[in-house]
Amino acid sequence: MFAVKHAALHEKDNTVAVKWFGKGFLALALVALLAGNLMVGARLYSGEAGTDDREAAYDNIALFTKVIEQIRQNYVDLDKTEYKNLVYGALRGMLQSLDPHSQFMDPDMYTDMKDDTSGHFGGLGIVISIRDGILTIVAPMEDTPGFKAGLLSGDKIIEIDGESTEGLSLTEAVKQLRGIPGTDVTIRILRPQPHEIKEVTITRAVINVPSVKDAKIIEDGIGYLRITQFNVPTAGALQEALNELLDQGMESLIIDLRNNPGGLLNAAIEVSQKFLKRGDLVVFTRGREEETKQKYVSRGRYHYLDFPIVILVNGGSASASEIVSGALQDHKRAILVGERTFGKGSVQSVLPQDDGSAIRLTTAKYYTPSERVIHERGIEPDIVVSMSPEEWRTLMIQRAKPENSTLTAEEEEKEVVDVQLERALDVLKGVMIFQAHNASSSSETFARHKD
């Protein structure tokens, strides 16, 4: 995500150079230089790709340089045909055509990205992605402006401040949605079910949501906690919650990852390894070449292996949530209850360029320990229990009400039962009964053998 900056490029005026050398000579020289650089790149590429691709590389680079010159000679607005503008525009289109997460960043945008890694920001509290070519809300984070405005997982953002989002890159969309806290942004959304279009104006705010919430014992021996996102403090907050629940006699655990849009890879690994044996594979990435495969295994000091776990997931569970769910499911360490997750599991590498720009390029995908690809497929739960985004939001509003607060007649009529949580409780009760029976049988067998 990127903060909005007000900066301008200060480029030297080339007018004097054009007059001194002559327009025709300079244009020819620049094209020759550009073509030469591209041909060098083509030779390097063709050395790797083989002779069959050499001619195609030359032909297509020649086409590229020819089109640039035709634009410069014939386009109506001369001020838009500087070589830098044309090449930058071509690079934007090239990267955006690959996938929604690859992009070209000009020097200002790249600087914004680096500056944005620290400090608070003004935003809506929603995580977005591009699905089927449309800007889509992965999940609104609770207690944020986006959640309070009624935005739901799966909503399609079709306009921002009156401008269509068609063709808008993910980074450009984030830049438009974020801004100074206290300022407003108006978005128009398409809600697939029921099919309707809504326009809402939302006031930006500083987003600071606790990553671990609601740690408690629900029923005898069954603990519950929610992880709302994966950031730097998540593993530490989870450890504190586990210590409290174990002190209260926890014998099994429900981890709620519903509408958790993800976050940091390291946080996902640190959470996963608490419930896996040391050395167990958590996740791995694989690029185009097999040697680019990178494995992440369980380490850490504390490993809780002796109580059953159920993980709740839904269509708003993405990225780091899917890594945790997939790892614990593959290692038979947790049972997943709910709905198929979002399917956001690709790796982007940022490659700086000599002129201060950079490209963000998808270079690998995440795989679960059993080699299931996460990206665009998601994680399928062991037990499917459906619950609509509207029901989930109503449930969160109900939970946020003070315990002694009374519901209005309309709220009572809309009151939602958490069927996914109830199913998780049933599963854990069954597992605990089975474990107790096995323990009892083992003790009896041992006693008979002893006699």
C-alpha positions as CSV (number, residue, x, y, z in Angstrom):
1,M,0.0,0.0,0.0
2,F,1.2,3.4,-0.8
3,A,0.8,6.9,0.8
4,V,-0.2,9.8,-1.4
5,K,2.8,12.1,-1.9
6,H,2.9,15.5,-3.6
7,A,6.1,15.5,-5.6
8,A,7.1,16.5,-9.1
9,L,9.7,15.3,-11.5
10,H,12.2,18.0,-12.5
11,E,13.5,17.2,-15.9
12,K,16.0,19.2,-17.9
13,D,14.5,21.0,-20.9
14,N,15.8,19.4,-24.0
15,T,14.8,22.3,-26.3
16,V,18.3,23.8,-26.6
17,A,19.7,20.4,-27.4
18,V,17.1,19.8,-30.1
19,K,17.9,23.2,-31.7
20,W,21.6,22.7,-31.5
21,F,21.9,19.2,-33.0
22,G,18.8,19.3,-35.2
23,K,15.6,17.4,-34.4
24,G,16.1,14.8,-37.0
25,F,19.6,13.9,-35.9
26,L,18.7,13.7,-32.2
27,A,15.6,11.6,-32.8
28,L,17.6,9.2,-35.0
29,A,20.3,9.1,-32.3
30,L,17.9,8.4,-29.5
31,V,16.1,5.7,-31.5
32,A,19.4,4.1,-32.4
33,L,20.5,4.1,-28.7
34,L,17.2,2.7,-27.6
35,A,17.2,0.0,-30.3
36,G,20.8,-0.8,-29.5
37,N,20.0,-1.3,-25.9
38,L,17.0,-3.5,-26.7
39,M,19.1,-5.5,-29.2
40,V,21.7,-6.2,-26.5
41,G,19.0,-7.4,-24.2
42,A,17.6,-9.6,-27.0
43,R,21.1,-11.1,-27.6
44,L,21.4,-11.9,-23.9
45,Y,18.0,-13.4,-23.9
46,S,18.4,-15.4,-27.1
47,G,21.7,-16.8,-25.7
48,E,19.5,-18.4,-23.0
49,A,16.4,-19.1,-24.9
50,G,18.0,-20.7,-28.0
51,T,18.2,-19.9,-31.7
52,D,14.5,-20.6,-32.3
53,D,13.5,-17.5,-30.3
54,R,16.2,-15.1,-31.7
55,E,14.3,-14.0,-34.8
56,A,11.1,-13.4,-32.8
57,A,12.9,-11.3,-30.2
58,Y,14.5,-9.1,-32.9
59,D,11.3,-8.7,-34.8
60,N,9.3,-7.7,-31.8
61,I,11.9,-5.2,-30.5
62,A,12.0,-3.7,-34.0
63,L,8.2,-3.4,-33.9
64,F,8.4,-1.7,-30.5
65,T,10.9,1.0,-31.7
66,K,9.0,1.5,-34.9
67,V,5.7,2.2,-33.1
68,I,7.5,4.6,-30.7
69,E,8.8,6.6,-33.7
70,Q,5.4,6.6,-35.4
71,I,3.8,8.0,-32.2
72,R,6.4,10.7,-31.9
73,Q,6.0,11.7,-35.6
74,N,2.2,11.6,-35.8
75,Y,0.5,12.0,-32.4
76,V,-1.5,15.2,-32.0
77,D,-0.2,16.3,-28.6
78,L,3.6,16.8,-28.9
79,D,4.1,17.2,-25.1
80,K,2.9,13.7,-24.5
81,T,5.5,12.0,-26.8
82,E,8.7,12.4,-24.9
83,Y,10.7,9.1,-25.0
84,K,10.5,8.7,-21.2
85,N,6.7,9.1,-21.1
86,L,6.3,6.6,-23.9
87,V,8.6,4.0,-22.5
88,Y,7.2,4.4,-19.0
89,G,3.7,4.0,-20.4
90,A,4.7,0.9,-22.3
91,L,6.3,-0.6,-19.2
92,R,3.2,0.0,-17.1
93,G,1.0,-1.8,-19.7
94,M,3.5,-4.6,-20.0
95,L,3.7,-5.4,-16.3
96,Q,0.0,-4.9,-15.7
97,S,-0.8,-7.3,-18.5
98,L,1.0,-10.1,-16.7
99,D,-1.2,-10.2,-13.5
100,P,-2.9,-7.8,-11.1
101,H,0.1,-7.8,-8.7
102,S,2.9,-7.1,-11.1
103,Q,3.5,-3.4,-11.9
104,F,6.0,-0.7,-13.0
105,M,6.7,2.0,-10.5
106,D,8.1,5.3,-11.6
107,P,10.7,7.0,-9.3
108,D,8.0,8.9,-7.3
109,M,5.8,5.8,-6.8
110,Y,8.8,3.7,-5.8
111,T,9.9,6.3,-3.2
112,D,6.3,6.3,-1.9
113,M,6.4,2.5,-1.5
114,K,9.7,2.7,0.5
115,D,8.5,5.5,2.7
116,D,5.2,3.8,3.3
117,T,6.8,0.8,5.2
118,S,6.8,2.8,8.5
119,G,4.3,5.0,10.4
120,H,0.5,5.2,10.5
121,F,-1.6,5.8,7.5
122,G,-5.1,7.1,6.8
123,G,-7.3,4.5,5.2
124,L,-10.6,2.7,5.1
125,G,-9.6,-0.6,6.8
126,I,-10.2,-2.8,3.8
127,V,-7.9,-5.1,2.0
128,I,-8.4,-5.2,-1.8
129,S,-7.2,-7.3,-4.7
130,I,-8.1,-7.7,-8.3
131,R,-10.3,-10.7,-9.1
132,D,-11.5,-11.5,-12.6
133,G,-10.2,-8.1,-13.7
134,I,-12.3,-6.2,-11.2
135,L,-11.2,-4.3,-8.0
136,T,-12.5,-6.5,-5.2
137,I,-12.7,-6.2,-1.4
138,V,-11.0,-9.2,0.2
139,A,-12.2,-8.3,3.7
140,P,-13.0,-5.3,5.7
141,M,-11.2,-5.2,9.1
142,E,-13.6,-4.8,11.9
143,D,-13.9,-1.6,13.9
144,T,-12.6,0.4,10.9
145,P,-14.4,2.9,8.7
146,G,-14.8,0.4,5.9
147,F,-16.5,-2.1,8.2
148,K,-18.7,0.5,9.8
149,A,-19.8,1.7,6.4
150,G,-21.1,-1.8,5.6
151,L,-18.6,-2.9,3.1
152,L,-18.5,-6.7,2.7
153,S,-16.0,-9.3,1.5
154,G,-16.6,-9.8,-2.3
155,D,-17.9,-6.3,-3.0
156,K,-16.6,-4.9,-6.3
157,I,-15.4,-1.3,-6.3
158,I,-16.4,0.1,-9.6
159,E,-15.8,3.8,-8.9
160,I,-13.6,5.9,-6.6
161,D,-14.6,9.6,-6.3
162,G,-16.6,9.4,-9.4
163,E,-13.9,7.9,-11.6
164,S,-14.2,4.4,-13.0
165,T,-11.8,1.7,-11.7
166,E,-11.8,-0.1,-15.0
167,G,-8.1,-0.7,-15.9
168,L,-6.9,0.7,-12.6
169,S,-3.9,-1.1,-11.2
170,L,-4.0,-2.3,-7.6
171,T,-1.4,0.1,-6.5
172,E,-3.1,3.1,-8.1
173,A,-6.4,2.0,-6.4
174,V,-4.7,1.8,-3.0
175,K,-3.2,5.3,-3.6
176,Q,-6.6,6.7,-4.3
177,L,-8.3,5.1,-1.3
178,R,-5.7,6.1,1.2
179,G,-5.0,9.6,2.3
180,I,-4.9,12.1,5.2
181,P,-7.0,10.9,8.2
182,G,-10.2,12.8,8.5
183,T,-10.7,13.3,4.7
184,D,-13.5,11.6,2.8
185,V,-13.6,9.3,-0.2
186,T,-16.7,8.2,-2.1
187,I,-16.8,4.7,-3.6
188,R,-19.4,3.0,-5.7
189,I,-19.6,-0.8,-5.1
190,L,-21.3,-3.6,-6.9
191,R,-22.5,-6.3,-4.5
192,P,-22.9,-9.6,-6.3
193,Q,-25.5,-11.2,-4.0
194,P,-28.0,-9.7,-4.0
195,H,-27.1,-7.9,-7.2
196,E,-27.1,-4.2,-6.2
197,I,-25.1,-1.0,-6.6
198,K,-24.3,1.2,-3.6
199,E,-22.5,4.5,-3.2
200,V,-20.9,5.3,0.2
201,T,-18.8,8.1,1.5
202,I,-16.3,7.1,4.1
203,T,-14.0,9.2,6.3
204,R,-10.4,7.9,6.4
205,A,-8.9,7.1,9.7
206,V,-5.6,5.8,11.2
207,I,-5.9,2.0,11.1
208,N,-4.7,0.2,14.2
209,V,-6.5,-3.0,14.8
210,P,-5.3,-5.5,17.5
211,S,-4.3,-8.7,15.7
212,V,-5.4,-11.2,18.4
213,K,-8.8,-10.7,20.0
214,D,-11.5,-12.3,22.1
215,A,-9.4,-15.0,23.8
216,K,-11.7,-16.9,26.2
217,I,-12.9,-20.3,27.3
218,I,-16.3,-20.9,25.5
219,E,-17.2,-24.2,27.1
220,D,-15.6,-26.6,29.5
221,G,-12.0,-26.9,28.3
222,I,-12.6,-25.4,24.8
223,G,-10.7,-22.2,24.2
224,Y,-11.4,-19.6,21.5
225,L,-9.4,-16.7,20.0
226,R,-9.5,-14.7,16.8
227,I,-6.6,-13.5,14.7
228,T,-7.7,-10.5,12.7
229,Q,-4.4,-9.9,10.7
230,F,-0.8,-11.1,10.6
231,N,1.7,-8.4,11.6
232,V,4.8,-8.0,13.7
233,P,3.1,-8.3,17.1
234,T,0.8,-11.2,16.2
235,A,3.0,-14.1,17.4
236,G,3.7,-12.4,20.7
237,A,0.0,-11.6,21.3
238,L,-0.9,-15.1,20.4
239,Q,1.6,-16.5,22.9
240,E,0.1,-14.3,25.7
241,A,-3.5,-15.5,24.8
242,L,-2.4,-19.2,24.8
243,N,-0.8,-18.8,28.2
244,E,-4.0,-17.3,29.7
245,L,-6.2,-20.0,28.1
246,L,-3.9,-22.8,29.3
247,D,-3.9,-21.3,32.8
248,Q,-7.8,-21.5,32.7
249,G,-7.7,-25.2,31.8
250,M,-7.9,-25.2,28.0
251,E,-7.9,-28.7,26.5
252,S,-8.8,-27.8,22.9
253,L,-8.7,-24.6,20.8
254,I,-10.7,-22.8,18.1
255,I,-8.7,-20.4,16.0
256,D,-10.9,-18.0,14.1
257,L,-9.3,-16.8,10.9
258,R,-12.6,-15.7,9.2
259,N,-12.2,-12.4,7.3
260,N,-8.5,-12.3,8.1
261,P,-7.0,-10.8,5.0
262,G,-3.4,-11.9,5.9
263,G,-0.3,-9.8,6.3
264,L,3.3,-10.8,6.9
265,L,4.8,-14.1,5.8
266,N,7.0,-14.2,8.9
267,A,4.0,-13.7,11.2
268,A,2.2,-16.6,9.5
269,I,5.2,-18.9,10.0
270,E,5.6,-17.8,13.6
271,V,1.9,-18.6,14.3
272,S,2.0,-22.0,12.5
273,Q,5.1,-23.2,14.2
274,K,3.5,-22.9,17.6
275,F,1.3,-25.9,16.7
276,L,3.8,-28.0,14.6
277,K,6.8,-30.1,15.5
278,R,10.2,-28.4,15.1
279,G,11.4,-29.0,11.5
280,D,7.9,-29.5,10.0
281,L,7.5,-27.7,6.7
282,V,5.1,-24.7,7.0
283,V,5.1,-23.5,3.4
284,F,7.3,-23.2,0.4
285,T,7.5,-21.0,-2.7
286,R,8.3,-22.2,-6.2
287,G,9.2,-20.0,-9.1
288,R,9.7,-20.8,-12.8
289,E,12.9,-22.7,-12.1
290,E,13.1,-25.6,-9.6
291,E,16.2,-24.1,-8.0
292,T,14.2,-21.0,-6.9
293,K,12.2,-23.2,-4.5
294,Q,12.4,-21.9,-1.0
295,K,11.2,-23.8,2.1
296,Y,10.1,-22.4,5.5
297,V,10.1,-24.8,8.4
298,S,8.9,-24.7,12.0
299,R,11.4,-23.4,14.5
300,G,10.8,-21.5,17.8
301,R,10.7,-22.5,21.4
302,Y,7.1,-23.4,22.2
303,H,5.3,-26.2,20.3
304,Y,1.8,-27.1,21.4
305,L,1.1,-30.5,20.1
306,D,-1.1,-32.1,22.7
307,F,-4.6,-30.5,22.2
308,P,-7.0,-30.7,19.2
309,I,-7.5,-27.6,17.1
310,V,-10.3,-26.3,14.8
311,I,-9.6,-23.4,12.4
312,L,-12.6,-21.3,11.2
313,V,-12.1,-19.9,7.6
314,N,-14.2,-18.2,5.0
315,G,-13.9,-16.3,1.7
316,G,-12.3,-13.4,3.5
317,S,-9.5,-15.5,4.8
318,A,-6.5,-14.8,2.5
319,S,-2.7,-14.8,2.2
320,A,-1.1,-15.5,5.6
321,S,-4.4,-17.0,6.8
322,E,-4.2,-19.5,4.0
323,I,-0.6,-20.4,4.8
324,V,-1.5,-21.2,8.4
325,S,-4.7,-23.1,7.5
326,G,-3.0,-25.1,4.8
327,A,0.0,-26.0,7.0
328,L,-2.0,-27.2,10.0
329,Q,-4.5,-29.0,7.7
330,D,-1.7,-30.8,5.8
331,H,0.0,-31.9,9.0
332,K,-3.3,-33.2,10.4
333,R,-2.8,-30.8,13.2
334,A,-6.2,-28.9,12.7
335,I,-9.6,-29.5,11.2
336,L,-10.8,-26.7,9.0
337,V,-14.5,-25.6,9.3
338,G,-16.2,-23.0,7.1
339,E,-15.9,-22.0,3.5
340,R,-13.2,-22.1,0.8
341,T,-10.6,-19.3,1.4
342,F,-9.9,-16.4,-1.0
343,G,-6.9,-17.8,-2.9
344,K,-4.2,-15.1,-2.6
345,G,-0.8,-16.8,-2.7
346,S,1.7,-15.2,-5.0
347,V,5.2,-13.7,-4.3
348,Q,6.2,-10.3,-5.6
349,S,9.9,-9.3,-5.9
350,V,10.8,-5.6,-6.2
351,L,13.6,-5.0,-8.7
352,P,15.0,-1.4,-8.7
353,Q,16.1,0.1,-11.9
354,D,19.0,2.5,-12.7
355,D,16.8,5.6,-13.2
356,G,15.2,5.3,-9.7
357,S,12.1,3.4,-10.9
358,A,11.4,-0.2,-10.1
359,I,9.3,-3.1,-11.2
360,R,7.2,-5.3,-8.9
361,L,7.2,-8.8,-10.5
362,T,5.4,-12.0,-9.5
363,T,8.3,-14.4,-9.2
364,A,6.8,-17.4,-7.3
365,K,3.7,-18.9,-5.7
366,Y,3.0,-20.3,-2.3
367,Y,2.4,-24.0,-1.8
368,T,1.2,-25.9,1.2
369,P,3.4,-28.8,2.6
370,S,1.5,-31.3,0.5
371,E,2.2,-29.1,-2.6
372,R,-1.2,-27.6,-3.0
373,V,-1.0,-24.3,-4.8
374,I,-2.9,-21.5,-2.9
375,H,-3.1,-18.8,-5.5
376,E,-6.5,-18.5,-7.2
377,R,-7.6,-21.8,-5.7
378,G,-7.8,-21.2,-1.9
379,I,-7.9,-23.8,0.8
380,E,-10.9,-26.1,1.0
381,P,-12.2,-26.8,4.5
382,D,-12.6,-30.3,5.9
383,I,-16.2,-29.5,6.9
384,V,-18.1,-27.0,4.8
385,V,-20.5,-24.7,6.6
386,S,-21.9,-21.7,4.7
387,M,-22.4,-18.2,6.1
388,S,-23.0,-15.1,4.0
389,P,-20.9,-11.9,4.3
390,E,-24.0,-10.1,5.5
391,E,-24.5,-12.6,8.3
392,W,-20.8,-12.4,9.3
393,R,-21.0,-8.6,9.6
394,T,-24.2,-8.7,11.6
395,L,-22.6,-11.2,13.9
396,M,-19.6,-8.9,14.4
397,I,-22.0,-6.0,15.3
398,Q,-23.8,-8.3,17.8
399,R,-20.5,-9.3,19.4
400,A,-19.4,-5.6,19.7
401,K,-22.5,-4.7,21.8
402,P,-22.0,-4.4,25.6
403,E,-23.2,-7.5,27.5
404,N,-25.9,-5.6,29.3
405,S,-27.1,-3.8,26.2
406,T,-30.6,-4.7,24.9
407,L,-31.4,-5.3,21.3
408,T,-34.1,-3.4,19.4
409,A,-36.9,-5.4,17.9
410,E,-35.4,-5.1,14.4
411,E,-32.0,-6.2,15.7
412,E,-33.5,-9.2,17.5
413,E,-35.3,-10.2,14.3
414,K,-31.9,-10.0,12.4
415,E,-29.9,-11.7,15.2
416,V,-27.5,-14.3,13.6
417,V,-26.5,-17.6,15.1
418,D,-22.8,-18.4,14.4
419,V,-23.4,-21.8,12.8
420,Q,-19.7,-22.2,11.9
421,L,-18.6,-21.7,15.4
422,E,-21.3,-24.1,16.7
423,R,-20.1,-26.8,14.2
424,A,-16.5,-26.2,15.4
425,L,-17.7,-26.8,19.0
426,D,-19.4,-30.0,18.0
427,V,-16.3,-31.3,16.2
428,L,-14.0,-30.6,19.2
429,K,-16.5,-32.2,21.6
430,G,-16.5,-35.3,19.5
431,V,-12.7,-35.4,19.2
432,M,-12.3,-34.9,23.0
433,I,-14.8,-37.8,23.7
434,F,-12.9,-40.0,21.3
435,Q,-9.5,-39.1,22.9
436,A,-10.9,-39.8,26.4
437,H,-12.3,-43.1,25.3
438,N,-9.0,-44.2,23.7
439,A,-7.1,-43.1,26.8
440,S,-9.4,-45.1,29.0
441,S,-9.1,-48.2,26.8
442,S,-5.4,-47.9,26.8
443,S,-5.3,-47.8,30.6
444,E,-7.6,-50.9,30.8
445,T,-5.4,-52.8,28.4
446,F,-2.3,-51.9,30.3
447,A,-3.9,-53.0,33.6
448,R,-4.9,-56.4,32.1
449,H,-1.4,-57.0,30.8
450,K,0.1,-56.0,34.1
451,D,-2.2,-58.6,35.9
